[in-house]
Amino acid sequence: MPELRQNMATKQWVIISTERARRPEEFVDWSQKPAHESLPAYDPACPFCVGNEEGPEMETLRLPQDGQPWQVRVVKNKFPALDQAGDRVREFDGVHRAISGVGYHEVVIETPQHNATPALLTDEAMAQTLLAFQMRSVVMSLDDRIEHVIFFKNHGVRAGTSLIHPHSQIIGLPVVPYDVRMRDEEARRYFDDTGGCVYCAMLQDELHEVRRVIAENDDFVAFVPYAALSPFHVWILPREHHSSFLMVSPISIHRLASLTLDVLRRLYYGLNDPDYNIVLRTSPVKAWYADYLHWYLSLIPRVSQSAGFELGSGMYINTALPEASAAFLRKMRNS
């Protein structure tokens, strides 16, 4: 019989469809090789390749900063969702509500190599990308117009990518999105009821049960949540409680990079480099020290599709048992 499970942090329900459940290996498409294998190391038409850099007015950061050839660059998005210039102006007229579209929209170019794929990058390269996230987020957060900063990566067409060269994006928003606010309110409610962090409680439960844990290190734990919304959905949670990624130490950033690559390589070798999204969920700008919040990284492989039921109900149907997804990734080689 199918089972409904609820994520205690988000209060989202998911249907674990046991009768329609597929074995983990059935989600693998072996008909095509990973896209990067047929790409050149340099593409003269790619705006992210070395030698094709835009003018200095577009670049906001490059790493390393010692004059050596760049390994990671952050540039303004050529077609930004928000405009960095201007004031944040609110308008209210009956049921009409609007805010001027000010904010930041930047692209993190993760490597000079056009044909690189994130799963096969070095730990240092991944750490540099995470460090760029942190450094640019600090700058955006000091802007009084910005309420929340979103970090995300789209890998593959099904995940929404439009340029092949490995890159991520950072958006500084003039509002806290409704979905983020609702998650934060649920975490506050749990804290008010129990005096504890719901994410810490979930982490301790996963460590106790073990069945859904994929990998771990001194600072982080990667697991498939009990109420995973989709097959192979992974959370990477820091063991240390803190609301904001902006406060993470350089040592922890390297350990996060290492564990993130561990999981990505398991996906790469086990699921043939599937399309996926990565979202780094951190506290709103004005809630850096909120006791009830806990930052984490979410990794969502796009091996299934949402349809009318999901749109109509806000619930998801997961056709893979979270325990089976975790077991598959746990035994998968990561190198």
C-alpha positions, 0 to 999 in steps of 0.5 A: 500500500502507498504511504504518505510521509511528511517532512517535519522541516517543511511540512510537505507531504509526499506519496511514496508510491510503493506499488509503482516503485521502480528499482534504482537502476531503472532510473538510469539512461545508458543510451547516451554518454555524458554530454561533456565527453563529446565537448572540446576543452575550449569553445570559441563561441562560449562566453565563459571560456578563457579568452572570451571574457567580457570587459572588467565592468562585468566581472565582480570576482575572480579566484585566485586573487594573486594574479594567477590564471583564474580558476573561478570567475563571477560575472554579472548576468548578461540578461539579469532577472533583476537590475542592480541599479535603482531604489527598492520602491513598494507600491500598494493599490488595493489587491495590486502589490509590486516592488521595483525589480532591484537586486543582483543576478550573477553567474559563477563560472566554475572552471576554465575548462569548457568540457569539464563536468562538476562531478569530476572536478577537484575538491579545491575547484569545488571549494573555490566555487563555494567560496565565491558563493560566500564572498559574493553573498556577503557583499549582496547582504550588506546592501540594504535593499537585499532581503535574501540571497539564492544560490543554485546550479542547473546541470543539464537540459532537464534541470534548466541549463542553457549554456553547457560550460559549468556554471552556477548562479547567485541572485540577491532578492529585494524580498524573502520568497514565500516558500522560504518564509513558510519553511522558516516559519515552520522551523520557528514553530518547531523551535517554539514548541520544543526549544530545539532545531527541527533540522538538528532533530532530523539529522540525529534521526537519520544518523540513528536509523542509518538506512538513508545516510549516503556518506559523511565526514567530520562536518557534514552528513549526506542523506536521502530525507525520510520524505524525499520528494523525488528519487535520489533527492539528497540533503547535505546537512552540517553537523554544527548548528548555524543558520547562515552559510555566510558564517562557515569557516574555510575548513568547513567549506573544503569539507562541504566541497569534498562531500558534495563531490562524493555524492555527485560522483556516486550519481555520475557513475551510478546514474550516468551523469543525470541532470540535476539541480543544486540549491544552497538553502541559507537564512534570509539576510536579516536572520543570520543568527536565528536559533531556529534556522539551519542552512543546508545544501539540497541536490535534486536529480531530474530522473522523474517528471512533475505533472498535473497532480503535483501542480494541483496539489502541491504534493509529490509522488515519489516512485522510489523508496528513499531507503532504496535510493540511499542504499543504491548511492551508498554502494556506488563507487565515487571514483 
